[in-house]
């Protein structure tokens, strides 16, 4: 999913993932299997409503302190 791919990279949850599949492989190493569906849903919603592709709403984001993109 493009939201998960973009948001996980921006937050620094993945490192240099070139494809959504490579991002997924990195993410599942650290997310317990039972939490994967919920984490997927959270990343999608965060990407749709806060961490938008063109105009991310960093000023209203609760993840600023951990976000690699915000620190740039």
PQR file of N, CA, C, O and H, with PARSE charges and radii, in Angstrom:
ATOM      1  N   UNK A   1       0.839  -1.187   0.000 -0.4000 1.5000
ATOM      2  CA  UNK A   1       0.000   0.000   0.000 -0.0000 2.0000
ATOM      3  C   UNK A   1       0.880   1.244   0.000  0.5500 1.7000
ATOM      4  O   UNK A   1       1.858   1.312   0.744 -0.5500 1.4000
ATOM      5  N   UNK A   2       0.546   2.205  -0.811 -0.4000 1.5000
ATOM      6  CA  UNK A   2       1.394   3.399  -0.959 -0.0000 2.0000
ATOM      7  C   UNK A   2       1.426   4.253   0.303  0.5500 1.7000
ATOM      8  O   UNK A   2       2.457   4.853   0.608 -0.5500 1.4000
ATOM      9  H   UNK A   2      -0.248   2.150  -1.416  0.4000 1.0000
ATOM     10  N   UNK A   3       0.316   4.321   1.044 -0.4000 1.5000
ATOM     11  CA  UNK A   3       0.314   5.100   2.287 -0.0000 2.0000
ATOM     12  C   UNK A   3       1.297   4.482   3.287  0.5500 1.7000
ATOM     13  O   UNK A   3       2.096   5.199   3.890 -0.5500 1.4000
ATOM     14  H   UNK A   3      -0.521   3.834   0.795  0.4000 1.0000
ATOM     15  N   UNK A   4       1.245   3.190   3.463 -0.4000 1.5000
ATOM     16  CA  UNK A   4       2.131   2.502   4.402 -0.0000 2.0000
ATOM     17  C   UNK A   4       3.582   2.684   3.977  0.5500 1.7000
ATOM     18  O   UNK A   4       4.447   2.944   4.814 -0.5500 1.4000
ATOM     19  H   UNK A   4       0.596   2.608   2.973  0.4000 1.0000
ATOM     20  N   UNK A   5       3.850   2.552   2.697 -0.4000 1.5000
ATOM     21  CA  UNK A   5       5.205   2.699   2.166 -0.0000 2.0000
ATOM     22  C   UNK A   5       5.745   4.105   2.462  0.5500 1.7000
ATOM     23  O   UNK A   5       6.854   4.250   2.975 -0.5500 1.4000
ATOM     24  H   UNK A   5       3.148   2.341   2.017  0.4000 1.0000
ATOM     25  N   UNK A   6       4.963   5.130   2.138 -0.4000 1.5000
ATOM     26  CA  UNK A   6       5.393   6.523   2.324 -0.0000 2.0000
ATOM     27  C   UNK A   6       5.505   6.898   3.790  0.5500 1.7000
ATOM     28  O   UNK A   6       6.517   7.460   4.210 -0.5500 1.4000
ATOM     29  H   UNK A   6       4.062   5.013   1.721  0.4000 1.0000
ATOM     30  N   UNK A   7       4.480   6.594   4.575 -0.4000 1.5000
ATOM     31  CA  UNK A   7       4.454   6.983   5.980 -0.0000 2.0000
ATOM     32  C   UNK A   7       5.541   6.277   6.775  0.5500 1.7000
ATOM     33  O   UNK A   7       6.196   6.902   7.609 -0.5500 1.4000
ATOM     34  H   UNK A   7       3.658   6.137   4.234  0.4000 1.0000
ATOM     35  N   UNK A   8       5.743   4.997   6.536 -0.4000 1.5000
ATOM     36  CA  UNK A   8       6.781   4.276   7.282 -0.0000 2.0000
ATOM     37  C   UNK A   8       8.166   4.827   6.972  0.5500 1.7000
ATOM     38  O   UNK A   8       9.027   4.867   7.851 -0.5500 1.4000
ATOM     39  H   UNK A   8       5.210   4.489   5.859  0.4000 1.0000
ATOM     40  N   UNK A   9       8.388   5.248   5.741 -0.4000 1.5000
ATOM     41  CA  UNK A   9       9.676   5.858   5.387 -0.0000 2.0000
ATOM     42  C   UNK A   9       9.828   7.222   6.059  0.5500 1.7000
ATOM     43  O   UNK A   9      10.882   7.527   6.617 -0.5500 1.4000
ATOM     44  H   UNK A   9       7.689   5.215   5.027  0.4000 1.0000
ATOM     45  N   UNK A  10       8.789   8.032   6.007 -0.4000 1.5000
ATOM     46  CA  UNK A  10       8.847   9.364   6.621 -0.0000 2.0000
ATOM     47  C   UNK A  10       9.068   9.294   8.125  0.5500 1.7000
ATOM     48  O   UNK A  10       9.824  10.088   8.686 -0.5500 1.4000
ATOM     49  H   UNK A  10       7.933   7.784   5.554  0.4000 1.0000
ATOM     50  N   UNK A  11       8.412   8.350   8.770 -0.4000 1.5000
ATOM     51  CA  UNK A  11       8.555   8.222  10.217 -0.0000 2.0000
ATOM     52  C   UNK A  11       9.886   7.587  10.616  0.5500 1.7000
ATOM     53  O   UNK A  11      10.266   7.619  11.786 -0.5500 1.4000
ATOM     54  H   UNK A  11       7.798   7.705   8.315  0.4000 1.0000
ATOM     55  N   UNK A  12      10.584   7.019   9.656 -0.4000 1.5000
ATOM     56  CA  UNK A  12      11.843   6.353   9.961 -0.0000 2.0000
ATOM     57  C   UNK A  12      11.655   4.921  10.422  0.5500 1.7000
ATOM     58  O   UNK A  12      12.554   4.335  11.026 -0.5500 1.4000
ATOM     59  H   UNK A  12      10.276   6.993   8.705  0.4000 1.0000
ATOM     60  N   UNK A  13      10.484   4.351  10.138 -0.4000 1.5000
ATOM     61  CA  UNK A  13      10.219   2.963  10.506 -0.0000 2.0000
ATOM     62  C   UNK A  13      10.870   1.988   9.533  0.5500 1.7000
ATOM     63  O   UNK A  13      11.105   0.827   9.868 -0.5500 1.4000
ATOM     64  H   UNK A  13       9.753   4.827   9.648  0.4000 1.0000
ATOM     65  N   UNK A  14      11.157   2.464   8.339 -0.4000 1.5000
ATOM     66  CA  UNK A  14      11.877   1.660   7.347 -0.0000 2.0000
ATOM     67  C   UNK A  14      13.104   2.448   6.896  0.5500 1.7000
ATOM     68  O   UNK A  14      13.151   3.674   7.004 -0.5500 1.4000
ATOM     69  H   UNK A  14      10.966   3.407   8.067  0.4000 1.0000
ATOM     70  N   UNK A  15      14.081   1.727   6.396 -0.4000 1.5000
ATOM     71  CA  UNK A  15      15.322   2.365   5.964 -0.0000 2.0000
ATOM     72  C   UNK A  15      15.609   1.979   4.518  0.5500 1.7000
ATOM     73  O   UNK A  15      15.853   0.815   4.201 -0.5500 1.4000
ATOM     74  H   UNK A  15      14.043   0.731   6.308  0.4000 1.0000
ATOM     75  N   UNK A  16      15.574   2.973   3.662 -0.4000 1.5000
ATOM     76  CA  UNK A  16      15.910   2.813   2.238 -0.0000 2.0000
ATOM     77  C   UNK A  16      15.137   1.700   1.545  0.5500 1.7000
ATOM     78  O   UNK A  16      15.681   1.025   0.671 -0.5500 1.4000
ATOM     79  H   UNK A  16      15.376   3.919   3.919  0.4000 1.0000
ATOM     80  N   UNK A  17      13.886   1.501   1.920 -0.4000 1.5000
ATOM     81  CA  UNK A  17      13.053   0.509   1.238 -0.0000 2.0000
ATOM     82  C   UNK A  17      12.737   1.038  -0.161  0.5500 1.7000
ATOM     83  O   UNK A  17      12.292   2.177  -0.304 -0.5500 1.4000
ATOM     84  H   UNK A  17      13.445   2.050   2.630  0.4000 1.0000
ATOM     85  N   UNK A  18      12.958   0.237  -1.171 -0.4000 1.5000
ATOM     86  CA  UNK A  18      12.744   0.658  -2.558 -0.0000 2.0000
ATOM     87  C   UNK A  18      11.346   0.334  -3.075  0.5500 1.7000
ATOM     88  O   UNK A  18      10.875   0.955  -4.027 -0.5500 1.4000
ATOM     89  H   UNK A  18      13.319  -0.688  -1.054  0.4000 1.0000
ATOM     90  N   UNK A  19      10.695  -0.618  -2.460 -0.4000 1.5000
ATOM     91  CA  UNK A  19       9.366  -1.046  -2.895 -0.0000 2.0000
ATOM     92  C   UNK A  19       8.473  -1.250  -1.670  0.5500 1.7000
ATOM     93  O   UNK A  19       8.970  -1.409  -0.555 -0.5500 1.4000
ATOM     94  H   UNK A  19      11.078  -1.122  -1.686  0.4000 1.0000
ATOM     95  N   UNK A  20       7.156  -1.246  -1.878 -0.4000 1.5000
ATOM     96  CA  UNK A  20       6.264  -1.547  -0.754 -0.0000 2.0000
ATOM     97  C   UNK A  20       6.547  -2.922  -0.131  0.5500 1.7000
ATOM     98  O   UNK A  20       6.429  -3.085   1.083 -0.5500 1.4000
ATOM     99  H   UNK A  20       6.752  -1.117  -2.783  0.4000 1.0000
ATOM    100  N   UNK A  21       6.915  -3.892  -0.944 -0.4000 1.5000
ATOM    101  CA  UNK A  21       7.224  -5.223  -0.409 -0.0000 2.0000
ATOM    102  C   UNK A  21       8.452  -5.187   0.496  0.5500 1.7000
ATOM    103  O   UNK A  21       8.459  -5.819   1.553 -0.5500 1.4000
ATOM    104  H   UNK A  21       7.012  -3.759  -1.930  0.4000 1.0000
ATOM    105  N   UNK A  22       9.487  -4.457   0.095 -0.4000 1.5000
ATOM    106  CA  UNK A  22      10.684  -4.374   0.944 -0.0000 2.0000
ATOM    107  C   UNK A  22      10.375  -3.617   2.235  0.5500 1.7000
ATOM    108  O   UNK A  22      10.941  -3.932   3.282 -0.5500 1.4000
ATOM    109  H   UNK A  22       9.481  -3.944  -0.763  0.4000 1.0000
ATOM    110  N   UNK A  23       9.489  -2.628   2.177 -0.4000 1.5000
ATOM    111  CA  UNK A  23       9.067  -1.915   3.388 -0.0000 2.0000
ATOM    112  C   UNK A  23       8.305  -2.869   4.309  0.5500 1.7000
ATOM    113  O   UNK A  23       8.525  -2.886   5.521 -0.5500 1.4000
ATOM    114  H   UNK A  23       9.029  -2.372   1.326  0.4000 1.0000
ATOM    115  N   UNK A  24       7.416  -3.655   3.726 -0.4000 1.5000
ATOM    116  CA  UNK A  24       6.651  -4.619   4.516 -0.0000 2.0000
ATOM    117  C   UNK A  24       7.576  -5.607   5.226  0.5500 1.7000
ATOM    118  O   UNK A  24       7.369  -5.918   6.399 -0.5500 1.4000
ATOM    119  H   UNK A  24       7.237  -3.642   2.742  0.4000 1.0000
ATOM    120  N   UNK A  25       8.576  -6.093   4.532 -0.4000 1.5000
ATOM    121  CA  UNK A  25       9.520  -7.049   5.137 -0.0000 2.0000
ATOM    122  C   UNK A  25      10.248  -6.430   6.322  0.5500 1.7000
ATOM    123  O   UNK A  25      10.504  -7.109   7.316 -0.5500 1.4000
ATOM    124  H   UNK A  25       8.744  -5.841   3.579  0.4000 1.0000
ATOM    125  N   UNK A  26      10.584  -5.143   6.222 -0.4000 1.5000
ATOM    126  CA  UNK A  26      11.239  -4.469   7.339 -0.0000 2.0000
ATOM    127  C   UNK A  26      10.267  -4.284   8.513  0.5500 1.7000
ATOM    128  O   UNK A  26      10.631  -4.506   9.668 -0.5500 1.4000
ATOM    129  H   UNK A  26      10.376  -4.592   5.414  0.4000 1.0000
ATOM    130  N   UNK A  27       9.050  -3.884   8.211 -0.4000 1.5000
ATOM    131  CA  UNK A  27       8.070  -3.608   9.258 -0.0000 2.0000
ATOM    132  C   UNK A  27       7.671  -4.850  10.043  0.5500 1.7000
ATOM    133  O   UNK A  27       7.560  -4.795  11.268 -0.5500 1.4000
ATOM    134  H   UNK A  27       8.754  -3.704   7.273  0.4000 1.0000
ATOM    135  N   UNK A  28       7.455  -5.964   9.362 -0.4000 1.5000
ATOM    136  CA  UNK A  28       6.973  -7.166  10.059 -0.0000 2.0000
ATOM    137  C   UNK A  28       8.013  -7.756  11.000  0.5500 1.7000
ATOM    138  O   UNK A  28       7.677  -8.584  11.847 -0.5500 1.4000
ATOM    139  H   UNK A  28       7.545  -6.009   8.368  0.4000 1.0000
ATOM    140  N   UNK A  29       9.253  -7.351  10.869 -0.4000 1.5000
ATOM    141  CA  UNK A  29      10.290  -7.812  11.799 -0.0000 2.0000
ATOM    142  C   UNK A  29      10.047  -7.265  13.205  0.5500 1.7000
ATOM    143  O   UNK A  29      10.433  -7.893  14.191 -0.5500 1.4000
ATOM    144  H   UNK A  29       9.526  -6.678  10.181  0.4000 1.0000
ATOM    145  N   UNK A  30       9.414  -6.105  13.302 -0.4000 1.5000
ATOM    146  CA  UNK A  30       9.285  -5.415  14.578 -0.0000 2.0000
ATOM    147  C   UNK A  30       7.856  -5.306  15.098  0.5500 1.7000
ATOM    148  O   UNK A  30       7.643  -4.868  16.228 -0.5500 1.4000
ATOM    149  H   UNK A  30       9.101  -5.594  12.501  0.4000 1.0000
ATOM    150  N   UNK A  31       6.889  -5.693  14.300 -0.4000 1.5000
ATOM    151  CA  UNK A  31       5.487  -5.621  14.712 -0.0000 2.0000
ATOM    152  C   UNK A  31       5.007  -7.041  14.997  0.5500 1.7000
ATOM    153  O   UNK A  31       5.100  -7.912  14.132 -0.5500 1.4000
ATOM    154  H   UNK A  31       7.061  -6.049  13.381  0.4000 1.0000
ATOM    155  N   UNK A  32       4.494  -7.279  16.204 -0.4000 1.5000
ATOM    156  CA  UNK A  32       3.975  -8.621  16.505 -0.0000 2.0000
ATOM    157  C   UNK A  32       2.886  -9.014  15.500  0.5500 1.7000
ATOM    158  O   UNK A  32       2.081  -8.178  15.087 -0.5500 1.4000
ATOM    159  H   UNK A  32       4.419  -6.571  16.907  0.4000 1.0000
ATOM    160  N   UNK A  33       2.870 -10.257  15.124 -0.4000 1.5000
ATOM    161  CA  UNK A  33       1.968 -10.741  14.079 -0.0000 2.0000
ATOM    162  C   UNK A  33       0.507 -10.375  14.334  0.5500 1.7000
ATOM    163  O   UNK A  33      -0.217 -10.017  13.405 -0.5500 1.4000
ATOM    164  H   UNK A  33       3.523 -10.936  15.460  0.4000 1.0000
ATOM    165  N   UNK A  34       0.078 -10.464  15.586 -0.4000 1.5000
ATOM    166  CA  UNK A  34      -1.318 -10.157  15.893 -0.0000 2.0000
ATOM    167  C   UNK A  34      -1.640  -8.659  15.754  0.5500 1.7000
ATOM    168  O   UNK A  34      -2.808  -8.287  15.649 -0.5500 1.4000
ATOM    169  H   UNK A  34       0.667 -10.754  16.340  0.4000 1.0000
ATOM    170  N   UNK A  35      -0.615  -7.806  15.755 -0.4000 1.5000
ATOM    171  CA  UNK A  35      -0.819  -6.357  15.636 -0.0000 2.0000
ATOM    172  C   UNK A  35      -0.660  -5.829  14.210  0.5500 1.7000
ATOM    173  O   UNK A  35      -0.902  -4.647  13.965 -0.5500 1.4000
ATOM    174  H   UNK A  35       0.335  -8.109  15.841  0.4000 1.0000
ATOM    175  N   UNK A  36      -0.263  -6.673  13.278 -0.4000 1.5000
ATOM    176  CA  UNK A  36      -0.030  -6.222  11.902 -0.0000 2.0000
ATOM    177  C   UNK A  36      -1.276  -5.616  11.259  0.5500 1.7000
ATOM    178  O   UNK A  36      -1.169  -4.544  10.663 -0.5500 1.4000
ATOM    179  H   UNK A  36      -0.067  -7.633  13.477  0.4000 1.0000
ATOM    180  N   UNK A  37      -2.443  -6.238  11.347 -0.4000 1.5000
ATOM    181  CA  UNK A  37      -3.620  -5.608  10.721 -0.0000 2.0000
ATOM    182  C   UNK A  37      -3.934  -4.224  11.304  0.5500 1.7000
ATOM    183  O   UNK A  37      -4.291  -3.307  10.565 -0.5500 1.4000
ATOM    184  H   UNK A  37      -2.530  -7.109  11.832  0.4000 1.0000
ATOM    185  N   UNK A  38      -3.805  -4.077  12.600 -0.4000 1.5000
ATOM    186  CA  UNK A  38      -4.078  -2.797  13.250 -0.0000 2.0000
ATOM    187  C   UNK A  38      -3.024  -1.749  12.856  0.5500 1.7000
ATOM    188  O   UNK A  38      -3.369  -0.605  12.558 -0.5500 1.4000
ATOM    189  H   UNK A  38      -3.515  -4.822  13.201  0.4000 1.0000
ATOM    190  N   UNK A  39      -1.749  -2.138  12.854 -0.4000 1.5000
ATOM    191  CA  UNK A  39      -0.673  -1.219  12.463 -0.0000 2.0000
ATOM    192  C   UNK A  39      -0.858  -0.782  11.011  0.5500 1.7000
ATOM    193  O   UNK A  39      -0.654   0.387  10.684 -0.5500 1.4000
ATOM    194  H   UNK A  39      -1.468  -3.067  13.096  0.4000 1.0000
ATOM    195  N   UNK A  40      -1.237  -1.700  10.153 -0.4000 1.5000
ATOM    196  CA  UNK A  40      -1.489  -1.393   8.746 -0.0000 2.0000
ATOM    197  C   UNK A  40      -2.599  -0.346   8.628  0.5500 1.7000
ATOM    198  O   UNK A  40      -2.474   0.622   7.878 -0.5500 1.4000
ATOM    199  H   UNK A  40      -1.403  -2.650  10.419  0.4000 1.0000
ATOM    200  N   UNK A  41      -3.668  -0.550   9.364 -0.4000 1.5000
ATOM    201  CA  UNK A  41      -4.801   0.380   9.360 -0.0000 2.0000
ATOM    202  C   UNK A  41      -4.370   1.758   9.866  0.5500 1.7000
ATOM    203  O   UNK A  41      -4.734   2.771   9.270 -0.5500 1.4000
ATOM    204  H   UNK A  41      -3.770  -1.337   9.973  0.4000 1.0000
ATOM    205  N   UNK A  42      -3.602   1.810  10.954 -0.4000 1.5000
ATOM    206  CA  UNK A  42      -3.128   3.087  11.512 -0.0000 2.0000
ATOM    207  C   UNK A  42      -2.262   3.846  10.518  0.5500 1.7000
ATOM    208  O   UNK A  42      -2.423   5.053  10.341 -0.5500 1.4000
ATOM    209  H   UNK A  42      -3.306   0.987  11.438  0.4000 1.0000
ATOM    210  N   UNK A  43      -1.337   3.130   9.862 -0.4000 1.5000
ATOM    211  CA  UNK A  43      -0.449   3.793   8.899 -0.0000 2.0000
ATOM    212  C   UNK A  43      -1.236   4.324   7.698  0.5500 1.7000
ATOM    213  O   UNK A  43      -0.947   5.411   7.197 -0.5500 1.4000
ATOM    214  H   UNK A  43      -1.206   2.149  10.005  0.4000 1.0000
ATOM    215  N   UNK A  44      -2.211   3.573   7.246 -0.4000 1.5000
ATOM    216  CA  UNK A  44      -3.045   4.036   6.126 -0.0000 2.0000
ATOM    217  C   UNK A  44      -3.809   5.301   6.514  0.5500 1.7000
ATOM    218  O   UNK A  44      -3.799   6.285   5.775 -0.5500 1.4000
ATOM    219  H   UNK A  44      -2.446   2.690   7.653  0.4000 1.0000
ATOM    220  N   UNK A  45      -4.465   5.275   7.663 -0.4000 1.5000
ATOM    221  CA  UNK A  45      -5.235   6.440   8.097 -0.0000 2.0000
ATOM    222  C   UNK A  45      -4.339   7.656   8.335  0.5500 1.7000
ATOM    223  O   UNK A  45      -4.705   8.781   7.995 -0.5500 1.4000
ATOM    224  H   UNK A  45      -4.473   4.475   8.263  0.4000 1.0000
ATOM    225  N   UNK A  46      -3.183   7.425   8.911 -0.4000 1.5000
ATOM    226  CA  UNK A  46      -2.242   8.527   9.150 -0.0000 2.0000
ATOM    227  C   UNK A  46      -1.789   9.119   7.811  0.5500 1.7000
ATOM    228  O   UNK A  46      -1.646  10.335   7.684 -0.5500 1.4000
ATOM    229  H   UNK A  46      -2.886   6.511   9.188  0.4000 1.0000
ATOM    230  N   UNK A  47      -1.569   8.269   6.829 -0.4000 1.5000
ATOM    231  CA  UNK A  47      -1.170   8.728   5.503 -0.0000 2.0000
ATOM    232  C   UNK A  47      -2.274   9.458   4.756  0.5500 1.7000
ATOM    233  O   UNK A  47      -1.993  10.363   3.971 -0.5500 1.4000
ATOM    234  H   UNK A  47      -1.685   7.281   6.932  0.4000 1.0000
ATOM    235  N   UNK A  48      -3.505   9.085   4.985 -0.4000 1.5000
ATOM    236  CA  UNK A  48      -4.633   9.740   4.306 -0.0000 2.0000
ATOM    237  C   UNK A  48      -4.972  11.097   4.893  0.5500 1.7000
ATOM    238  O   UNK A  48      -5.280  12.040   4.163 -0.5500 1.4000
ATOM    239  H   UNK A  48      -3.733   8.350   5.624  0.4000 1.0000
ATOM    240  N   UNK A  49      -4.915  11.194   6.218 -0.4000 1.5000
ATOM    241  CA  UNK A  49      -5.458  12.376   6.871 -0.0000 2.0000
ATOM    242  C   UNK A  49      -4.429  13.322   7.487  0.5500 1.7000
ATOM    243  O   UNK A  49      -4.738  14.496   7.691 -0.5500 1.4000
ATOM    244  H   UNK A  49      -4.665  10.429   6.811  0.4000 1.0000
ATOM    245  N   UNK A  50      -3.242  12.865   7.786 -0.4000 1.5000
ATOM    246  CA  UNK A  50      -2.251  13.733   8.414 -0.0000 2.0000
ATOM    247  C   UNK A  50      -0.976  13.806   7.581  0.5500 1.7000
ATOM    248  O   UNK A  50      -0.562  14.894   7.181 -0.5500 1.4000
ATOM    249  H   UNK A  50      -2.990  11.911   7.621  0.4000 1.0000
ATOM    250  N   UNK A  51      -0.367  12.690   7.324 -0.4000 1.5000
ATOM    251  CA  UNK A  51       0.911  12.645   6.607 -0.0000 2.0000
ATOM    252  C   UNK A  51       0.645  12.466   5.108  0.5500 1.7000
ATOM    253  O   UNK A  51       1.026  11.466   4.499 -0.5500 1.4000
ATOM    254  H   UNK A  51      -0.703  11.807   7.649  0.4000 1.0000
ATOM    255  N   UNK A  52      -0.016  13.464   4.548 -0.4000 1.5000
ATOM    256  CA  UNK A  52      -0.416  13.412   3.143 -0.0000 2.0000
ATOM    257  C   UNK A  52       0.807  13.518   2.239  0.5500 1.7000
ATOM    258  O   UNK A  52       1.830  14.083   2.627 -0.5500 1.4000
ATOM    259  H   UNK A  52      -0.325  14.276   5.043  0.4000 1.0000
ATOM    260  N   UNK A  53       0.695  12.978   1.044 -0.4000 1.5000
ATOM    261  CA  UNK A  53       1.821  12.960   0.115 -0.0000 2.0000
ATOM    262  C   UNK A  53       2.280  14.363  -0.273  0.5500 1.7000
ATOM    263  O   UNK A  53       3.474  14.660  -0.226 -0.5500 1.4000
ATOM    264  H   UNK A  53      -0.135  12.519   0.728  0.4000 1.0000
ATOM    265  N   UNK A  54       1.345  15.222  -0.653 -0.4000 1.5000
ATOM    266  CA  UNK A  54       1.726  16.544  -1.154 -0.0000 2.0000
ATOM    267  C   UNK A  54       1.794  17.603  -0.068  0.5500 1.7000
ATOM    268  O   UNK A  54       2.691  18.445  -0.089 -0.5500 1.4000
ATOM    269  H   UNK A  54       0.375  14.980  -0.691  0.4000 1.0000
ATOM    270  N   UNK A  55       0.888  17.583   0.860 -0.4000 1.5000
ATOM    271  CA  UNK A  55       0.840  18.607   1.901 -0.0000 2.0000
ATOM    272  C   UNK A  55       0.697  17.973   3.275  0.5500 1.7000
ATOM    273  O   UNK A  55      -0.384  18.015   3.863 -0.5500 1.4000
ATOM    274  H   UNK A  55       0.158  16.899   0.877  0.4000 1.0000
ATOM    275  N   UNK A  56       1.776  17.382   3.802 -0.4000 1.5000
ATOM    276  CA  UNK A  56       1.657  16.764   5.116 -0.0000 2.0000
ATOM    277  C   UNK A  56       1.344  17.816   6.176  0.5500 1.7000
ATOM    278  O   UNK A  56       1.866  18.930   6.136 -0.5500 1.4000
ATOM    279  H   UNK A  56       2.654  17.348   3.325  0.4000 1.0000
ATOM    280  N   UNK A  57       0.497  17.450   7.111 -0.4000 1.5000
ATOM    281  CA  UNK A  57       0.085  18.371   8.166 -0.0000 2.0000
ATOM    282  C   UNK A  57       0.946  18.148   9.413  0.5500 1.7000
ATOM    283  O   UNK A  57       0.458  17.723  10.460 -0.5500 1.4000
ATOM    284  H   UNK A  57       0.073  16.545   7.144  0.4000 1.0000
ATOM    285  N   UNK A  58       2.218  18.442   9.272 -0.4000 1.5000
ATOM    286  CA  UNK A  58       3.180  18.212  10.349 -0.0000 2.0000
ATOM    287  C   UNK A  58       2.837  19.000  11.608  0.5500 1.7000
ATOM    288  O   UNK A  58       3.098  18.533  12.717 -0.5500 1.4000
ATOM    289  H   UNK A  58       2.615  18.787   8.421  0.4000 1.0000
ATOM    290  N   UNK A  59       2.261  20.181  11.455 -0.4000 1.5000
ATOM    291  CA  UNK A  59       1.954  21.022  12.617 -0.0000 2.0000
ATOM    292  C   UNK A  59       0.896  20.410  13.522  0.5500 1.7000
ATOM    293  O   UNK A  59       0.840  20.736  14.708 -0.5500 1.4000
ATOM    294  H   UNK A  59       2.049  20.561  10.555  0.4000 1.0000
ATOM    295  N   UNK A  60       0.055  19.527  12.986 -0.4000 1.5000
ATOM    296  CA  UNK A  60      -0.990  18.907  13.799 -0.0000 2.0000
ATOM    297  C   UNK A  60      -0.683  17.450  14.137  0.5500 1.7000
ATOM    298  O   UNK A  60      -1.487  16.780  14.785 -0.5500 1.4000
ATOM    299  H   UNK A  60       0.100  19.262  12.023  0.4000 1.0000
ATOM    300  N   UNK A  61       0.456  16.968  13.708 -0.4000 1.5000
ATOM    301  CA  UNK A  61       0.811  15.558  13.890 -0.0000 2.0000
ATOM    302  C   UNK A  61       1.339  15.289  15.297  0.5500 1.7000
ATOM    303  O   UNK A  61       2.182  16.024  15.811 -0.5500 1.4000
ATOM    304  H   UNK A  61       1.109  17.512  13.182  0.4000 1.0000
ATOM    305  N   UNK A  62       0.836  14.241  15.895 -0.4000 1.5000
ATOM    306  CA  UNK A  62       1.290  13.842  17.220 -0.0000 2.0000
ATOM    307  C   UNK A  62       2.575  13.039  17.211  0.5500 1.7000
ATOM    308  O   UNK A  62       3.070  12.647  18.268 -0.5500 1.4000
ATOM    309  H   UNK A  62       0.151  13.644  15.478  0.4000 1.0000
ATOM    310  N   UNK A  63       3.118  12.790  16.035 -0.4000 1.5000
ATOM    311  CA  UNK A  63       4.342  11.979  15.930 -0.0000 2.0000
ATOM    312  C   UNK A  63       5.572  12.818  15.570  0.5500 1.7000
ATOM    313  O   UNK A  63       6.597  12.261  15.177 -0.5500 1.4000
ATOM    314  H   UNK A  63       2.716  13.108  15.177  0.4000 1.0000
ATOM    315  N   UNK A  64       5.488  14.128  15.697 -0.4000 1.5000
ATOM    316  CA  UNK A  64       6.595  15.017  15.314 -0.0000 2.0000
ATOM    317  C   UNK A  64       7.909  14.639  15.990  0.5500 1.7000
ATOM    318  O   UNK A  64       8.963  14.691  15.356 -0.5500 1.4000
ATOM    319  H   UNK A  64       4.655  14.580  16.016  0.4000 1.0000
ATOM    320  N   UNK A  65       7.864  14.264  17.249 -0.4000 1.5000
ATOM    321  CA  UNK A  65       9.093  13.991  17.999 -0.0000 2.0000
ATOM    322  C   UNK A  65       9.866  12.788  17.472  0.5500 1.7000
ATOM    323  O   UNK A  65      11.083  12.714  17.640 -0.5500 1.4000
ATOM    324  H   UNK A  65       7.008  14.222  17.764  0.4000 1.0000
ATOM    325  N   UNK A  66       9.180  11.857  16.845 -0.4000 1.5000
ATOM    326  CA  UNK A  66       9.869  10.670  16.339 -0.0000 2.0000
ATOM    327  C   UNK A  66       9.998  10.649  14.826  0.5500 1.7000
ATOM    328  O   UNK A  66      10.594   9.730  14.264 -0.5500 1.4000
ATOM    329  H   UNK A  66       8.192  11.917  16.709  0.4000 1.0000
ATOM    330  N   UNK A  67       9.445  11.652  14.169 -0.4000 1.5000
ATOM    331  CA  UNK A  67       9.355  11.657  12.708 -0.0000 2.0000
ATOM    332  C   UNK A  67      10.649  12.130  12.046  0.5500 1.7000
ATOM    333  O   UNK A  67      11.123  13.232  12.326 -0.5500 1.4000
ATOM    334  H   UNK A  67       8.961  12.398  14.626  0.4000 1.0000
ATOM    335  N   UNK A  68      11.213  11.314  11.184 -0.4000 1.5000
ATOM    336  CA  UNK A  68      12.421  11.681  10.434 -0.0000 2.0000
ATOM    337  C   UNK A  68      12.135  12.794   9.437  0.5500 1.7000
ATOM    338  O   UNK A  68      12.982  13.663   9.227 -0.5500 1.4000
ATOM    339  H   UNK A  68      10.828  10.419  10.957  0.4000 1.0000
ATOM    340  N   UNK A  69      10.971  12.785   8.824 -0.4000 1.5000
ATOM    341  CA  UNK A  69      10.599  13.784   7.827 -0.0000 2.0000
ATOM    342  C   UNK A  69      10.445  15.165   8.461  0.5500 1.7000
ATOM    343  O   UNK A  69      10.863  16.163   7.872 -0.5500 1.4000
ATOM    344  H   UNK A  69      10.284  12.079   8.995  0.4000 1.0000
ATOM    345  N   UNK A  70       9.863  15.234   9.630 -0.4000 1.5000
ATOM    346  CA  UNK A  70       9.642  16.505  10.325 -0.0000 2.0000
ATOM    347  C   UNK A  70      10.966  17.147  10.748  0.5500 1.7000
ATOM    348  O   UNK A  70      11.075  18.372  10.801 -0.5500 1.4000
ATOM    349  H   UNK A  70       9.524  14.424  10.108  0.4000 1.0000
ATOM    350  N   UNK A  71      11.956  16.330  11.044 -0.4000 1.5000
ATOM    351  CA  UNK A  71      13.260  16.828  11.515 -0.0000 2.0000
ATOM    352  C   UNK A  71      14.089  17.451  10.405  0.5500 1.7000
ATOM    353  O   UNK A  71      15.076  18.136  10.675 -0.5500 1.4000
ATOM    354  H   UNK A  71      11.868  15.335  11.000  0.4000 1.0000
ATOM    355  N   UNK A  72      13.696  17.216   9.154 -0.4000 1.5000
ATOM    356  CA  UNK A  72      14.473  17.735   8.014 -0.0000 2.0000
ATOM    357  C   UNK A  72      14.364  19.219   7.937  0.5500 1.7000
ATOM    358  O   UNK A  72      14.948  19.836   7.046 -0.5500 1.4000
ATOM    359  H   UNK A  72      12.894  16.660   8.934  0.4000 1.0000
TER
END
